[in-house]
Amino acid sequence: MYRIMLDEKDVPKKWYNMAADLPVELPAPTQTEEGRQLENLPKIFSKGVLEQEMSTERWIEIPKEVREVYKKVGRPNPLYRAKGLEDYLDTPAKIYYKREDLSPTGSHKLNSAIAQAYYAKKDGIERLTTETGAGQWGTALSLACSLMGLDCTVYMVKVSFQQKPYRKTIMQLYDGEVLASPTDKTSFGRKVLAENPNTPGSLGIAISEAVEDALSDEKTYYSLGSVLNHVLLHQTIIGLETKKQFESIDETPDVLVGCVGGGSNFGGAAFPFMKDKISGDLDCEFLAVEPASCPTLTQGEYRYDYGDTEGLTPLMKMYTLGHDFIPPSVHAGGLRYHGMSPLVALLVHEGLVKGRTVKQTEVFQTGQTFAKCEGVVPAPETCHAIKVGMDEAIKCRKTGEEKNILINFSGHGMLDLQGYGDFLEGKLED
């Protein structure tokens, strides 16, 4: 069987909240006396997502309106068997990949964008601001806002703005306003540009600008594409569907792999399975893969830090490279983030998730191999997960183990062809 499908009626009716089943208590976010970041949250987030952010209820109902839009954009998504890749690797392992690239915007990001736009609209808000790295999140929120009748302003990290011009075009097709961050529109953007006019930008800087913009307009909320609990909650639709698909073939994963920047696609795929691992009902290894150039989980410190560069967000307990860290200008823009989801970070700290790193040239080599074997061109971010999944399959070839390897295929690379072109011409460096 090459493709495992679910019926439209199988779209989950509830999201799964990992906070209900953690092995230890999640450290609470804090604020500074002068910044009062926690007190600002109701000014920039909807009531619905703030309730979800603080909730420890195991199951949270998906609003009927959100579930209908999920169906409208094509959920549930299929689970594929990578038989071509298995044959290429000559492995006894079975490799599966969950097709989040089949979303209209090309990635998993729409799962949370739809929910966040819905809750903002419910509060009577007229506009959402956000950041984006590679452009997947900005594209998703632009579409979600268009569907919900909201305006959308996207602060796109400057280097990605330059590397991926067609992402900007798609956002504009959805009526999104796209700005190369840092900008001269915000006081923090002007400060950064004054200090370094040639800065490539970072997700931390873009978040600061988007939050500042939202704080200055009472009809505007801010929307975050990763990191926070409510974002990963929305993304659990991925893992919940995948569990049903594995159950339909009477299988379970032995290894689950996802790329990590802030943690949204990894958490969304992994958390419903992690619940079973913690309860002792599943024996599965969880691997979170990041760029070697931005090694948050593998080299960062587990401590309190800001989610943005200026310090407008609350302090969160997570793995961090420091909120002023400016990552190298690699093509995997969605993974160029200094911090990590507190939920994912805690699971790494407790030894339930292991971090891995991949170099940029390995990323694009992996993408080419996958495209030749399976016909699908992966996003550079997704290639991180595929590379480690392939490594695990090669281990099985050596040991003879017939493991089930699950890769979350978070997005396609059809708008990352400049990076692939540079790779084929030998222009990329690690």
N, C-alpha and C positions, 0 to 999 in steps of 0.2 A: 504493500500500500504506500503510495507516494504522497497522498494528501488526505489529511484527516479533517473532516468538516463538521461543523455544528449547524443546527437549524437556527433561524432567526429567533425562535422562541427560547433558545438556550442562552441568549444574552443575559448575564447575571442580573439579578434584581437587587443585590446588595453588594457594597464594597466590603472588603476585609480590612480590619484595622489591626496592624501588627502590634500597636501599643498595648493591646489587651493581653498579649501572650509573651511578653519579653521575659527573659530569664532573671533580669534584675530591673529595678525601676529606672526609667529614662530620666536623666538629669534635666531639671526644668530650665527654660531659658531665663536669663536675667537682664538687667539694664543698668546703665550708669546713672548716677544722680543727676548729672548735667544733661544727659541725652534723653532720659525718660522714654527709651525706645519701646518698651512694652505698652506704655500709655498711648503711644501713637498708633498702635495696631488697628484699633477700631476706626481710625480715620482713613486707613488705606486698604483694609480688607473687608469683605462682606461678612455679615453676621453668620451666614451659612458656613463659610470656610473657617472662620475663627472657632466656631463650635467644634468643627471636625478636628481642627489643629490641637485642641486641648482634650479631646474625647479619649476615653479608654474603653468605650463600648466595642465589643468584638465585631459586630456587623452593623453597618450604617446603610440605610435604604437609599437606593439610587432613585431620584425623582423621576416620575413617569416621563416628564418632558425631556430629561437628559437621556433616558433610556431610548426614547423614540429617535432622538438625533443620533445616538450610537448606531441604531439600526439603519438610519438614513445614510450614514457615511460608510456602511459596509460591515459592521460587526455582526456576528462574531468572525474573527479572522482565522484563516486555516493554519493548521500545523503541518509542515512539510517534512518528509524524510529526505535527507541529503544523500541519496543512493549514489549519485555520480561522484560526490566527494569521498564517500566511503570506498568506492572502487579505486579511485585515484590513490588514496592512502593505504589501500590494501589492508584494511582494519576489520577485525571482527566486531568492533563497536557499531552501534546504530546511532546515527547522528540525526537529530530532529531540530528544526528551526521554526520558531513562531513568527509569522509574517506580519509584523507591525508596519512594514513598508507599504502595505496595500491601502493604507489610509489615503484619502484624497490629497493630503499635504505631504505624504511620503514618510511618516514616522509615527511613533507611539504618542507624540505630544498632544494630539487632538483629544485624547482620553480625559486629560485634566482641563484643557482649554475650554471645552464645551461646558463642563461643570462649573468652572470659575466664572465664565461669562453668564451662565444661567443665574447663579447666586447674586452676581452684581446687578443684573437687570432686575431681579426681584427686589433689590434694595432701592431701585429708582436711580441708579447711577447711569451716566451718559457716556463715559469714556473709561478705558483701561489703559494703563501704561505698563510697559514691561521691558525686559532686557532680552537679547538673544545673542548666542555665540555663532554657531554655524548657520543659523537662520531657521532651523526646524521649529523651534518654539514660537518665534515671531510669526512664522507662516501659519502655524496652528491657531494662535490667538487671533490673528487677523481674520481668519475664516470664521472662527467661533463668534467673534464680535459682529461680523457681517451677518451671520445667521440669527443672532440675537438682537440686531438693530442697535449696536453700540459702536462708538468710534474707538480707534485703537492707535496708540503711539508706541513705536518700537525703537528702543535704543540698541542698535546693532554694533557689536564690537568692531572697531574700525578695520582691523586686519581682515576679518571675515567679510565685512562690507566690500572690501576691495577684492578679496579672493573669489567671492561668490555673488557676482552682480545679478544673476538671474533669480536668486532668492529675494532680492529687493523687488524685482519685477513682479514676482508672484504675490508678495505682500501687498504691493500697490494695486494689483488686480482685485484683491479682496478689500480695497479701500483703506489699507493700513498706511499710516504715516511712518516712514522709515528714516532714521537719523543715524549717521555714523558717530559712534561714541568713542572718545569724549566729544561733546558738542559745546557750542558757545551759548546754548539755550539755558543751561542751568549754571548756578554759581559754582558747583563742584566741578562741572565740566570745564568751565573757564579757568578754574584754579589748576586743574591737571594740565591743560594746554599751556598755561603760563609757565609751568615748571618744566614741561617737556612737550614742545610742539609736535614732535615726531613720534609720540607714544603710539604703539599698536593698539592700545586699549586693552581692557580685560572685562570679564563678566562682572567682577567686583565693582569696577568703575561704572559699568552700564546699569547695574542694579542701583547704585547710589543715585544716578541721574534719574532713573525711572521713579524711585521712591520720592525724591525731592519734588519732581513734577507733580506726583499725585498729592503730596502734602500741601501743595500750593493751590489746589483746586477742589472745592468741596463737592463737585459733581464727578470727581474722578477717583477711581480706586487703582491700586497697584496689583499686578498679577505676576506670580513667580512660577517659573516653569519646572522647577526641581527643588531639591533640598528639604522643603518643609513637609511635615507629616501629612497634611491634607492633600498635597500633590501626589505623594506616594500612595495614599489611600485610593485616590481616583484611578491610579495606574494598576491597582490590583485586579482590575478587570482582565488584564493580560494573563496573569497566573491562574485566575479562577477558570477562565475558558480553557487554558492549557491542561489543567487538572482533569476537566471533563473529557478532553480529547484523549489523554493518556488512559483514563478509566475505560473509555470506549474500546480500546485495544488491549485492555487488561495488562497495562505496563505502568511503571513508574520511572522517573529519572534517577540515575545514579550520580550524575554530575550535572549541575546547572550553571551556565556561564552567561554573564552579561557585562557590557562595558559600563564604566562609571565615570561621571563628571560630578554631578550633584547627587546622583543616585536614583533618579526617577524610574528609568526603564528597568534597571536591575531590581530595585525594590518591588516594582509592580509585577515582575515575572516571578521573583523569588519568594515573597512573603507568604502567599497561600501554601507553598510547599514547606517553607520554614516552620510554619505552624505545626505541621506534621512531624518535622524533625525534632522540634522541642518536646513534643508530646511522646516521642519514642515510636511513632508510627511510620517513619520513613528514614531510610539510611541513604543520605544524599550529601554530596560535597558541593558547596556553594563557592564559586570563584568570581570575584569582582575585578575587572580588568581596566587599567588606566594607562595613559601615555607615560613612557619613561621620562618624558620632559616635564610632566606635571604629576609627580608621584605622591599624591595626597595620602593615600592609605598606607603605602609602603615606606614612606620616609617622613610623613608629617607627624606632628605632635597631637596627642589626644588631650585637648584642653578647650577652655572657653575662648571663642573668638567671634568677631562680627561676620555676618554673611556677606557684607559689602565692604568697599574700600574706605568710604568716608566714616562709617560707624553709625549709620542711621537705623540699621536693623538691630534687634536684640542680640545679646551674646548667647551663643549656643555651644553646648559641649559636643565637639566633633573632632575628627582629624583635620588638621589645617597646616598649610605651608605659610600661614601669615596672611592677614587680609590685605596687605600691601604688595603681595607677590604678583609679579607680572609674568605670566608664562611665556615661553618661546612661541613664535608665530607658526605653530604646526597647523596642518589642514584640518585636523579633528577639532574644530572650534568648539563643539559642544562639550568637550571634555577639558577645556582649559579653565578650570575653576580651582580656587585655592582651598576650598573647604569640602564638606561632605554632609549628606543627610545625617542628622543625629541618630536616626533609627538604624541606618546602615552602619554608621560608625560604632555604635554600641555593639552590634552583632559581630563586627570585626574584632572589637576589643575583647569580647567574650569568647572568641575563638570559633564562632559558628560560621563565619564567612572569612575567606582568605583572599588577600590582595595579590594581584599579579600585574606586571608591567610589560608593555610592548613598545618597540622602537618604530619610528615613523616609516622607515623603508620596509620593515616587516609588515606593517599595516597594509601598504599598497600592493606588495607582493601577494599577501593573503587575499586581497580583494580581487586581483587578477585571477588567481587560482580558483577562487569560488565562482567567479563569473564564467570561467571556462567549463567548470564541472557542473554547475547548476543553472547557468544562464541568467542569473540575477546579479546586478552590480550593487555591492553593498556600500553604504556610507562609510567614510573613514572611521567614524566612531564605532560602527557595528563590526568593522574588520578586527578591532581589538578583541572582541569576544570570539569571533570566528577563529582567530589565530590560536587562542588558548584552547578552544574546543578541538581544533586540529591536533594540537600538542597532546591533549588527553587521548585522542583516538590513536595516535602513534604509540603512546604508552601501552594501549590495549593490544596493538599489533605485536609488541614485544613480549607482553605477559600472556596473551591469548585470552584475556578477559572480554566478555561480551557485554560491555556496559552500554547503557542508554545515556547518551550525551544530549542535553537540551541547551540550545543556544537561543537567546532572545534576539531575533533579527530586527533591531530597533528602527532601521531606516534604510532607504535606498540611496545610491550614490549618483543618480542621474544629474544632479546639479553640483557634483563634485568632480566633474570631468577635467577641470583645470589641474587639480591635484594629481589625477591619474595621468594626465598628459605630461606633467612635470616628472612624474615617476618614470614613465616610459622613455623619456628623453634623458634620464639620468641626472636631473636637476635637484632632486630632493636629498636632504641631509637628515641625520638623526638628531 
